[in-house]
Amino acid sequence: MAQYGKKASTKVRKAMHERKKGTLKSGKSGKKVKSRKQAIAIGLSEARKSGAKVPRKSKRAGKSKSAGKSKSTTRRKSTARSKSTGKTKK
């Protein structure tokens, strides 16, 4: 299990308080953050920038589940049918 440092928890706590007050804003757009998860993500991001002990972002972040599958499934087409349908012409 990943461990977070004290600095990281203080940054997240600060971001959560800002969100509650309604003063926390997102990066480029500057819109107010309403989501709890987004506030935590902003806090962890600020902690990373300041050099706190925070685990790396997962590589799958932002990807859909179907995009994560890398196995290629190729089907072979059979040119001749081995079984007949059971009906024969007379």
C-alpha positions as CSV (number, residue, x, y, z in Angstrom):
1,M,0.0,0.0,0.0
2,A,1.3,3.5,-0.9
3,Q,2.2,5.8,1.9
4,Y,1.7,9.5,1.8
5,G,3.9,12.0,3.6
6,K,2.8,14.7,6.1
7,K,3.2,17.5,3.6
8,A,0.9,15.7,1.2
9,S,-1.8,15.4,3.8
10,T,-1.6,19.1,4.7
11,K,-1.8,20.0,1.0
12,V,-4.9,17.8,0.5
13,R,-6.5,19.2,3.7
14,K,-5.9,22.7,2.5
15,A,-7.5,21.9,-0.9
16,M,-10.5,20.4,0.8
17,H,-11.0,23.4,3.0
18,E,-10.8,25.7,-0.1
19,R,-13.4,23.5,-1.8
20,K,-15.7,23.8,1.1
21,K,-15.4,27.6,1.1
22,G,-15.9,27.7,-2.6
23,T,-12.5,29.3,-3.4
24,L,-10.7,26.2,-4.9
25,K,-10.3,26.6,-8.7
26,S,-9.1,24.2,-11.3
27,G,-6.0,24.8,-13.4
28,K,-6.4,26.3,-16.9
29,S,-10.1,27.0,-16.9
30,G,-10.3,28.5,-13.4
31,K,-13.7,27.1,-12.8
32,K,-14.8,26.4,-9.2
33,V,-14.1,22.8,-8.0
34,K,-17.2,21.1,-6.6
35,S,-16.0,17.5,-6.7
36,R,-14.4,15.9,-3.7
37,K,-12.2,13.7,-5.8
38,Q,-11.0,16.6,-7.9
39,A,-10.1,18.5,-4.8
40,I,-8.0,15.6,-3.6
41,A,-6.3,15.3,-6.9
42,I,-5.4,19.0,-6.9
43,G,-4.0,18.7,-3.4
44,L,-1.9,15.7,-4.4
45,S,-0.7,17.5,-7.5
46,E,0.4,20.5,-5.5
47,A,2.2,18.2,-3.1
48,R,4.1,16.5,-5.9
49,K,5.2,19.9,-7.2
50,S,6.5,20.9,-3.8
51,G,8.5,17.6,-3.5
52,A,6.4,15.8,-0.9
53,K,6.3,12.0,-0.6
54,V,3.5,11.1,-2.9
55,P,3.2,8.0,-5.1
56,R,3.4,8.4,-8.8
57,K,0.2,8.8,-10.8
58,S,-1.0,5.5,-12.3
59,K,-0.3,5.0,-16.0
60,R,-4.0,4.0,-16.5
61,A,-5.3,7.3,-15.2
62,G,-7.6,8.8,-17.7
63,K,-7.9,5.7,-19.9
64,S,-11.0,3.8,-20.3
65,K,-11.1,0.1,-19.4
66,S,-11.5,-1.1,-23.0
67,A,-8.4,0.9,-24.1
68,G,-6.3,-1.0,-21.6
69,K,-6.6,-4.3,-23.4
70,S,-3.5,-4.8,-25.5
71,K,-4.1,-8.4,-26.7
72,S,-4.9,-8.7,-30.3
73,T,-7.5,-11.3,-31.1
74,T,-7.4,-12.4,-34.7
75,R,-9.9,-14.7,-36.1
76,R,-9.1,-17.1,-38.9
77,K,-11.6,-17.3,-41.7
78,S,-12.4,-20.7,-42.9
79,T,-12.7,-20.9,-46.7
80,A,-14.4,-24.3,-46.9
81,R,-17.2,-25.4,-44.7
82,S,-16.8,-28.9,-43.2
83,K,-20.3,-29.5,-42.1
84,S,-23.4,-29.2,-44.3
85,T,-26.6,-27.8,-43.0
86,G,-28.4,-31.2,-43.2
87,K,-30.6,-30.3,-46.2
88,T,-29.7,-31.7,-49.5
89,K,-31.2,-31.0,-52.9
90,K,-32.7,-33.7,-55.0
